[in-house]
Amino acid sequence: MQHIVIIGNGIAGVTTARHIRKKTDYRITLISPENDYFFSRTALMYVYMGHMKFEHIQPYENWFWKKNRIELVNGYVTKVDPPNKKLLLKDGRIIAYDSLVIATGSKSNKFGWPGQDLQGVQGLYSKQDLDLLEVTAPDKEVCKRAVVVGGGLIGIELVEMLRSRKIPVTFLVREKSFWNGVLPQGESQMINEHILEHHIDLRLATNLKEILSDENGRAKAVLTDKGETIACNLVGLTAGVSPNIDFLKDSGIELGKGVKVNRFLETNIENIYAIGDCAEQHQAIGNRKPVEAVWYTGRMMGEALAQTICGKKTAYDPGHWFNSAKFFDIEYQTYGWVFSEADKQEFEHHFHWRHPNENICLTLAFHSKSKQFLGINTFGIRMRHELFDRWLNEERNIGYVLEHLKDANFDPEFYRHHEEDIIRQYNSEFGANIKARKKSWQRIFNNA
Ligand SMILES: Cc1cc2nc3c(=O)[nH]c(=O)nc-3n(C[C@H](O)[C@H](O)[C@H](O)COP(=O)(O)OP(=O)(O)OC[C@H]3O[C@@H](n4cnc5c(N)ncnc54)[C@H](O)[C@@H]3O)c2cc1C
């Protein structure tokens, strides 16, 4: 019987295992040193914030794995030996495979800062990071101040977590405005303001230079490139993540930033595949990055690969870009492409609307000549994914999208809706005469 071995029990590895089991009787082994059972990494923050217990973020009951004959191995793979189709574990165990799936995710970036390995310095990625945080920053008496370095999605999550326990936080952000490599300026500015509303000591355009140690090898302060010393008990390093592939260095598997794969998620070695955060596409798919550290793409890769392993060769096709996140109280959604000022292409026009006194805004991107709708970012308004996906497929223009924006709104009926204001501003800025159409459930569900 075929033995499929999967390194990594995150969303990518687990999805592959589940879908192979649905279709075949192959022997399946899942390996990870992090936690015996799969958990939702995206929900780690809610455990620290007290909204959930750790067992609540495990999507499957503990008996699920045995019942589905998915063997779980708690171990860390130190070496892959493709000629002999074997893996070596740190504790000396050897595991043979017929097909191997590498799904080892990411690791937090460290850029060689002096003091980055001191006690009290950590990233936010794994369950172990969460456990460590409970030790270093259980409350504001033990942790008098934290410094979080790196203004991305994980950075702002860590800041929110620490604030939920009233720990004072200094937030060092390299860019001159929060996440402005991704967000257009209006949105980035709104998040800057929202961070300040939460009493965070936000330092824009500020870099970490060094982490200073006390006499016991613990972080006691950071030094910034502005020459300031900030005393702290915790330094959170959240300056991005990169593929977790160091253990593959001498394996003969082609590596770039991640494990190089084609659209079928195949590596250069037969019967070895890579998926999830650790995979790097040879050819980027559309505007997507060759490495994507996103939950749903890991799941999609796992689904596609399971088909291939079960005999139905299937390319990974993620469709239109979408994503969502939360910045404290503000929900963010994006569909299609809305680039930041730095990445914006010449033909890309933006229309930005912001509510005069609430943290609600949106940006619509469209082609300046053809007026084709390219993408939308919304903050504080929930939108329907399926509808934007359809409009992108149908290559609708900006006028159509605005006219039907009420259809896309997913906020409950009793929420205040803003489509009329949005369209009024668009008409005035672009000399247009668009009128909002009444919401139509028939259009929403029947594609009428
Ligand atoms: C705090 C946080 C919040 C996030 N929030 C979001 C969000 O809101 N939305 C979103 O889309 N994405 C989010 N992400 C990103 C998302 O969680 C990842 O894209 C996703 O978990 C990647 O899944 P994966 O299966 O590729 O890898 P992982 O989930 O990283 O799983 C890989 C597993 O492999 C194991 N492993 C690694 N090396 C070895 C080895 N040598 N031997 C054995 N096992 C090994 C690891 O221990 C780990 O358990 C977040 C990430 C973090 C850290």
The ligand as an SDF file (V2000), in Angstrom:
LIG
                    3D

 53 58  0  0  0  0  0  0  0  0999 V2000
   -0.5410   34.8480   14.5020 C   0  0  0  0  0  0  0  0  0  0  0  0
   -0.9320   34.5380   13.0700 C   0  0  0  0  0  0  0  0  0  0  0  0
   -2.1420   34.9900   12.5680 C   0  0  0  0  0  0  0  0  0  0  0  0
   -2.5070   34.7110   11.2630 C   0  0  0  0  0  0  0  0  0  0  0  0
   -3.6970   35.1720   10.7910 N   0  0  0  0  0  0  0  0  0  0  0  0
   -4.0610   34.9090    9.5180 C   0  0  0  0  0  0  0  0  0  0  0  0
   -5.3130   35.3480    9.0040 C   0  0  0  0  0  0  0  0  0  0  0  0
   -6.0940   35.9950    9.7010 O   0  0  0  0  0  0  0  0  0  0  0  0
   -5.6340   35.0260    7.7140 N   0  0  0  0  0  0  0  0  0  0  0  0
   -4.7890   34.2980    6.9260 C   0  0  0  0  0  0  0  0  0  0  0  0
   -5.1050   34.0360    5.7610 O   0  0  0  0  0  0  0  0  0  0  0  0
   -3.5910   33.8710    7.3840 N   0  0  0  0  0  0  0  0  0  0  0  0
   -3.2160   34.1450    8.6580 C   0  0  0  0  0  0  0  0  0  0  0  0
   -2.0080   33.7000    9.1220 N   0  0  0  0  0  0  0  0  0  0  0  0
   -1.1630   32.8900    8.2230 C   0  0  0  0  0  0  0  0  0  0  0  0
   -1.6450   31.4600    8.2360 C   0  0  0  0  0  0  0  0  0  0  0  0
   -1.7960   31.0340    9.5600 O   0  0  0  0  0  0  0  0  0  0  0  0
   -0.6460   30.6010    7.4770 C   0  0  0  0  0  0  0  0  0  0  0  0
   -0.6450   31.0250    6.1340 O   0  0  0  0  0  0  0  0  0  0  0  0
   -0.9960   29.1330    7.5540 C   0  0  0  0  0  0  0  0  0  0  0  0
   -1.0920   28.6750    8.8870 O   0  0  0  0  0  0  0  0  0  0  0  0
    0.0630   28.3060    6.8310 C   0  0  0  0  0  0  0  0  0  0  0  0
   -0.3190   26.9770    6.8620 O   0  0  0  0  0  0  0  0  0  0  0  0
    0.7070   25.8250    6.5210 P   0  0  0  0  0  0  0  0  0  0  0  0
   -0.0550   24.5490    6.6450 O   0  0  0  0  0  0  0  0  0  0  0  0
    1.4080   26.1310    5.2510 O   0  0  0  0  0  0  0  0  0  0  0  0
    1.8360   25.8890    7.6510 O   0  0  0  0  0  0  0  0  0  0  0  0
    1.7830   25.9600    9.2600 P   0  0  0  0  0  0  0  0  0  0  0  0
    0.4550   26.3070    9.7760 O   0  0  0  0  0  0  0  0  0  0  0  0
    2.9260   26.8290    9.6520 O   0  0  0  0  0  0  0  0  0  0  0  0
    2.1020   24.4740    9.6790 O   0  0  0  0  0  0  0  0  0  0  0  0
    3.3630   23.9210    9.4400 C   0  0  0  0  0  0  0  0  0  0  0  0
    3.6530   22.8760   10.4790 C   0  0  0  0  0  0  0  0  0  0  0  0
    4.8370   22.1880   10.0970 O   0  0  0  0  0  0  0  0  0  0  0  0
    5.6260   21.9440   11.2270 C   0  0  0  0  0  0  0  0  0  0  0  0
    7.0340   21.7900   10.8300 N   0  0  0  0  0  0  0  0  0  0  0  0
    7.8680   22.7490   10.3930 C   0  0  0  0  0  0  0  0  0  0  0  0
    9.0880   22.2280   10.1390 N   0  0  0  0  0  0  0  0  0  0  0  0
    9.0090   20.9160   10.4420 C   0  0  0  0  0  0  0  0  0  0  0  0
    9.9430   19.8580   10.3900 C   0  0  0  0  0  0  0  0  0  0  0  0
   11.1860   20.0290    9.9620 N   0  0  0  0  0  0  0  0  0  0  0  0
    9.5220   18.6360   10.8180 N   0  0  0  0  0  0  0  0  0  0  0  0
    8.2570   18.4390   11.2320 C   0  0  0  0  0  0  0  0  0  0  0  0
    7.3190   19.4140   11.2680 N   0  0  0  0  0  0  0  0  0  0  0  0
    7.7050   20.6410   10.8870 C   0  0  0  0  0  0  0  0  0  0  0  0
    5.4120   23.1910   12.0670 C   0  0  0  0  0  0  0  0  0  0  0  0
    5.7470   22.9260   13.4180 O   0  0  0  0  0  0  0  0  0  0  0  0
    3.9250   23.4460   11.8620 C   0  0  0  0  0  0  0  0  0  0  0  0
    3.1640   22.7650   12.8080 O   0  0  0  0  0  0  0  0  0  0  0  0
   -1.6230   33.9630   10.4330 C   0  0  0  0  0  0  0  0  0  0  0  0
   -0.4220   33.5090   10.9320 C   0  0  0  0  0  0  0  0  0  0  0  0
   -0.0740   33.7870   12.2400 C   0  0  0  0  0  0  0  0  0  0  0  0
    1.2300   33.2810   12.7580 C   0  0  0  0  0  0  0  0  0  0  0  0
  1  2  1  0
  2  3  1  0
  2 52  2  0
  3  4  2  0
  4  5  1  0
  4 50  1  0
  5  6  2  0
  6  7  1  0
  6 13  1  0
  7  8  2  0
  7  9  1  0
  9 10  1  0
 10 11  2  0
 10 12  1  0
 12 13  2  0
 13 14  1  0
 14 15  1  0
 14 50  1  0
 15 16  1  0
 16 17  1  0
 16 18  1  0
 18 19  1  0
 18 20  1  0
 20 21  1  0
 20 22  1  0
 22 23  1  0
 23 24  1  0
 24 25  2  0
 24 26  1  0
 24 27  1  0
 27 28  1  0
 28 29  2  0
 28 30  1  0
 28 31  1  0
 31 32  1  0
 32 33  1  0
 33 34  1  0
 33 48  1  0
 34 35  1  0
 35 36  1  0
 35 46  1  0
 36 37  1  0
 36 45  1  0
 37 38  2  0
 38 39  1  0
 39 40  1  0
 39 45  2  0
 40 41  1  0
 40 42  2  0
 42 43  1  0
 43 44  2  0
 44 45  1  0
 46 47  1  0
 46 48  1  0
 48 49  1  0
 50 51  2  0
 51 52  1  0
 52 53  1  0
M  END
$$$$
